[in-house]
Every structure is written in C-alpha cells, then in structure tokens.
Amino acid sequence: MASPAGLDADNLDAKNGDAGTRGTNDPVGNAMDAGRGSRPPEVLEELVVQRLRLDRIRAAQDEEVWIVNLKKYLRGDVGDLSRREVK
C-alpha cells in the first residue's frame, strides 16, 4: 500500500512523528519566527535616538515657564499660579 503524499519515512518530523514541514519552505513557521527575533541594529539605534530627542524635549519644556504653568493649569494646580497667569 502506498503512503499518502508527504507522509513517507524521509519526511517525518522526529520530534512528534507527524509529517515534517519545518525543513521545507513553511510560510507559517517563517512568520512565527519573524515575530520572535530581535530587532535589527538600525531599528535599535533609531529607538535610542528617538528616546534622546524626547528626553531633550521634556527637559526644554520644564525650563519654559509658560509650559510649566500650562501643565499646572491642565492638572488643576492653579493654587500656585497668580490670577494673571491663570487667565
């Protein structure tokens, strides 16, 4: 009796005895592996640069008096502000 296509002894996965597809061009396996890998160095460098830019922007915003006052106003901490600053 002939075995069904893809189930011959040469194509069996040793781990579970099922038909082995991981050794062939398996798009599902490739997609699963792609999500688990680490990011390429270019992406990591971009993330570091982005983080540095955001840190600089936050530091500059904390130095600007009007932005600090605006943040206080938006949080509802108007007790520290004068009437003129609240307007």
C-alpha positions as MATLAB code, in Angstrom:
seq = 'MASPAGLDADNLDAKNGDAGTRGTNDPVGNAMDAGRGSRPPEVLEELVVQRLRLDRIRAAQDEEVWIVNLKKYLRGDVGDLSRREVK';
ca = [
       0.000    0.000    0.000;
       1.424    3.373   -0.978;
       1.661    6.060    1.674;
      -0.161    9.349    1.125;
       1.844   12.181   -0.372;
       4.080   13.880    2.175;
       3.939   11.049    4.714;
       6.875    8.940    3.582;
       9.574    7.998    6.097;
      12.013   10.593    4.768;
       9.614   13.442    5.513;
       8.692   12.606    9.124;
       9.433   15.005   11.948;
      11.477   13.138   14.547;
      10.025   15.080   17.488;
       6.365   14.233   17.077;
       6.130   11.723   14.249;
       3.963   13.996   12.137;
       4.706   14.986    8.606;
       7.644   17.342    8.771;
       7.135   20.746    7.242;
       9.640   22.797    9.212;
      12.502   21.739    6.965;
      10.699   22.964    3.847;
       9.637   26.446    2.836;
       6.956   26.925    5.507;
       5.391   30.421    5.461;
       3.634   29.886    8.807;
       6.851   28.845   10.522;
       8.716   31.745    8.950;
       6.055   34.222   10.072;
       6.111   32.843   13.611;
       9.897   33.015   13.764;
       9.947   36.559   12.383;
       7.933   37.876   15.323;
      10.234   36.338   17.893;
      13.555   37.623   16.605;
      15.384   40.629   17.921;
      15.221   43.947   16.166;
      17.931   44.836   13.674;
      20.595   47.292   14.880;
      19.218   50.101   12.705;
      15.868   49.941   14.499;
      17.523   49.867   17.916;
      19.631   52.906   17.034;
      16.524   54.706   15.819;
      14.751   53.946   19.097;
      17.713   55.254   21.100;
      17.799   58.474   19.076;
      14.044   58.882   19.476;
      14.325   58.403   23.247;
      17.117   61.004   23.455;
      15.053   63.507   21.465;
      12.032   63.007   23.716;
      14.174   63.446   26.831;
      15.591   66.705   25.452;
      12.113   67.965   24.569;
      10.815   67.180   28.064;
      13.791   68.927   29.660;
      13.282   72.003   27.470;
       9.564   72.076   28.288;
      10.333   72.014   32.006;
      12.602   75.043   31.545;
       9.955   77.110   29.749;
       7.868   78.910   32.384;
       4.742   79.212   30.280;
       4.732   75.465   29.510;
       5.225   74.613   33.200;
       2.321   76.928   34.073;
       0.167   75.395   31.335;
       0.836   71.907   32.718;
      -0.123   73.097   36.214;
      -3.330   74.629   34.830;
      -4.252   71.449   32.960;
      -3.682   69.324   36.080;
      -5.787   71.727   38.131;
      -2.915   73.009   40.297;
      -3.928   76.657   39.882;
      -3.293   77.489   43.543;
       0.365   78.106   42.730;
      -0.461   80.483   39.873;
      -1.412   84.137   40.016;
      -4.737   85.350   38.613;
      -2.940   86.805   35.636;
      -1.181   83.513   34.899;
      -4.439   81.562   35.160;
      -6.089   83.852   32.608;
];
